[in-house]
C-alpha cells in the first residue's frame, strides 16, 4: 500500500486501542502485537489543502474524500478474506493481496471517520463536511463529530 502508518496508539477504558493513520493492513502491523485484539482505526482524510500540499498531497478536498471512499474497500477484505483479493479503483490498485493479519474482533476491526469543512483561518468552530458524512456513513462503524453545538449535531444522526 502507498499509505504509511503515521498514527498513534491510545487506550480508552482498557477496552479498545485506536490507530489513526494508514498502513494498517501490513502483516507486520504493530497493532496486532500490542492490542490484545482491542483495536479500532480512525481514518484521517487530511487537513486543509495548504497543509496537505506541504506534505506532498496535492489532491483537492473532494479528491481526498474520493480516495478515502476507496480505502475501506481495501482494508475490510484485507482483514477478513481467507485468500488473495484485488481492487482497482481510481486511487488504489491492489493485485493478489493477502494479509496474514486477522483481527480477534469479529467481524473485523472497527472503523471511525470524521471531517471538517472550516478554513484554516476561520475563527468559527469546525463543522463536518457533506463528503465526510457520505463516506463515513457508507463505510464506518462510528462517525466522529467535532465539539459542535448540539443543534448542529442533532441532524447528523437523522
C-alpha positions as CSV (number, residue, x, y, z in Angstrom):
1,X,0.0,0.0,0.0
2,X,1.3,3.5,-0.7
3,X,0.0,4.8,2.6
4,X,2.4,4.9,5.5
5,X,1.5,4.2,9.1
6,X,1.8,7.6,10.8
7,X,-0.5,7.1,13.7
8,X,-0.6,6.8,17.4
9,X,-1.8,4.2,19.8
10,X,-4.1,5.3,22.6
11,X,-6.1,3.4,25.2
12,X,-9.7,4.1,26.1
13,X,-11.0,2.3,29.2
14,X,-8.7,-0.6,28.5
15,X,-11.3,-1.9,26.2
16,X,-10.1,-0.6,22.8
17,X,-6.9,0.7,21.2
18,X,-7.3,3.2,18.4
19,X,-4.9,3.8,15.5
20,X,-5.1,6.9,13.4
21,X,-3.2,6.5,10.2
22,X,-2.7,4.4,7.2
23,X,-0.6,1.3,6.9
24,X,-2.8,-0.9,9.0
25,X,-3.1,-3.9,6.6
26,X,0.6,-4.7,6.7
27,X,1.3,-8.2,8.0
28,X,3.9,-6.7,10.4
29,X,1.4,-4.2,11.9
30,X,2.4,-3.4,15.5
31,X,-1.3,-3.2,16.4
32,X,-1.8,-6.9,16.5
33,X,1.1,-7.4,19.0
34,X,0.2,-4.7,21.5
35,X,-3.6,-4.6,21.3
36,X,-4.6,-8.0,22.5
37,X,-7.5,-7.7,20.0
38,X,-8.6,-4.3,21.2
39,X,-8.1,-2.1,18.2
40,X,-10.0,0.5,16.1
41,X,-8.9,2.6,13.2
42,X,-9.9,6.2,12.7
43,X,-9.5,7.1,9.0
44,X,-7.9,10.5,8.5
45,X,-8.7,12.0,5.1
46,X,-6.4,15.0,5.6
47,X,-6.2,18.6,6.7
48,X,-6.6,21.8,4.8
49,X,-5.4,22.0,1.2
50,X,-2.3,24.1,2.0
51,X,-1.3,21.7,4.8
52,X,-1.7,18.7,2.6
53,X,0.4,20.3,-0.2
54,X,3.1,20.9,2.4
55,X,3.1,17.2,3.0
56,X,3.2,16.3,-0.7
57,X,-0.5,15.6,-1.1
58,X,-1.9,17.8,-3.9
59,X,-5.4,16.3,-4.2
60,X,-8.3,18.6,-3.5
61,X,-10.6,18.0,-0.5
62,X,-13.2,16.3,-2.8
63,X,-10.5,14.1,-4.3
64,X,-9.2,13.2,-0.9
65,X,-12.6,12.1,0.2
66,X,-13.0,10.1,-3.1
67,X,-9.6,8.4,-2.2
68,X,-10.9,7.8,1.4
69,X,-14.0,6.2,-0.1
70,X,-11.8,3.5,-1.7
71,X,-9.7,2.8,1.4
72,X,-12.2,0.8,3.4
73,X,-12.9,-1.3,0.2
74,X,-9.3,-2.5,0.6
75,X,-8.8,-2.8,4.3
76,X,-12.0,-4.6,5.1
77,X,-11.2,-7.6,2.8
78,X,-7.6,-7.4,3.9
79,X,-8.7,-8.1,7.4
80,X,-11.4,-10.7,6.6
81,X,-10.7,-12.6,3.3
82,X,-9.2,-16.0,3.6
83,X,-7.3,-15.7,0.3
84,X,-5.8,-13.1,-2.0
85,X,-8.0,-10.4,-3.5
86,X,-7.7,-7.4,-5.9
87,X,-9.1,-3.9,-6.0
88,X,-8.9,-1.5,-8.9
89,X,-10.1,2.0,-8.1
90,X,-9.2,5.5,-9.2
91,X,-6.7,6.0,-6.4
92,X,-5.7,2.5,-5.3
93,X,-4.8,-0.6,-7.3
94,X,-4.2,-3.8,-5.3
95,X,-3.3,-7.1,-7.0
96,X,-3.3,-10.5,-5.4
97,X,-3.1,-9.1,-1.9
98,X,-3.3,-11.3,1.1
99,X,-2.8,-10.2,4.7
100,X,-1.9,-12.7,7.5
101,X,-3.2,-10.1,9.9
102,X,-6.7,-11.1,11.1
103,X,-8.5,-9.3,13.8
104,X,-9.6,-11.0,17.0
105,X,-12.6,-8.7,16.8
106,X,-15.4,-10.0,14.7
107,X,-16.4,-9.4,12.0
108,X,-13.5,-7.0,11.7
109,X,-11.7,-4.1,13.3
110,X,-14.0,-1.1,13.9
111,X,-13.6,1.9,11.6
112,X,-14.1,5.6,12.6
113,X,-14.1,8.7,10.4
114,X,-14.9,12.4,10.9
115,X,-14.4,15.5,8.8
116,X,-14.1,19.3,8.8
117,X,-15.3,22.0,6.5
118,X,-13.9,25.1,8.1
119,X,-11.0,27.1,6.6
120,X,-7.7,27.2,8.5
121,X,-8.2,31.0,9.0
122,X,-11.8,30.7,10.2
123,X,-12.5,31.7,13.7
124,X,-15.7,29.7,13.8
125,X,-15.9,26.2,15.1
126,X,-15.2,23.3,12.7
127,X,-18.2,21.5,11.2
128,X,-18.3,18.3,9.4
129,X,-18.4,18.2,5.6
130,X,-21.1,16.6,3.4
131,X,-18.4,14.4,1.8
132,X,-17.3,13.2,5.3
133,X,-20.9,12.4,6.2
134,X,-21.3,10.4,2.9
135,X,-18.1,8.4,3.2
136,X,-18.4,7.9,7.0
137,X,-22.0,6.8,6.7
138,X,-21.1,4.3,3.9
139,X,-18.1,2.7,5.4
140,X,-17.6,3.3,9.1
141,X,-19.0,2.0,12.4
142,X,-18.7,5.3,14.1
143,X,-18.8,8.9,12.8
144,X,-16.7,11.2,15.0
145,X,-18.2,14.6,15.5
146,X,-16.4,17.7,16.4
147,X,-17.4,19.6,19.5
148,X,-20.2,21.2,17.6
149,X,-23.3,22.8,19.2
150,X,-26.0,20.2,19.9
151,X,-28.4,21.9,17.4
152,X,-25.9,21.4,14.6
153,X,-25.1,17.8,15.6
154,X,-28.7,16.6,16.0
155,X,-29.4,16.4,12.3
156,X,-26.3,14.3,11.6
157,X,-27.8,11.1,13.1
158,X,-31.0,11.5,11.1
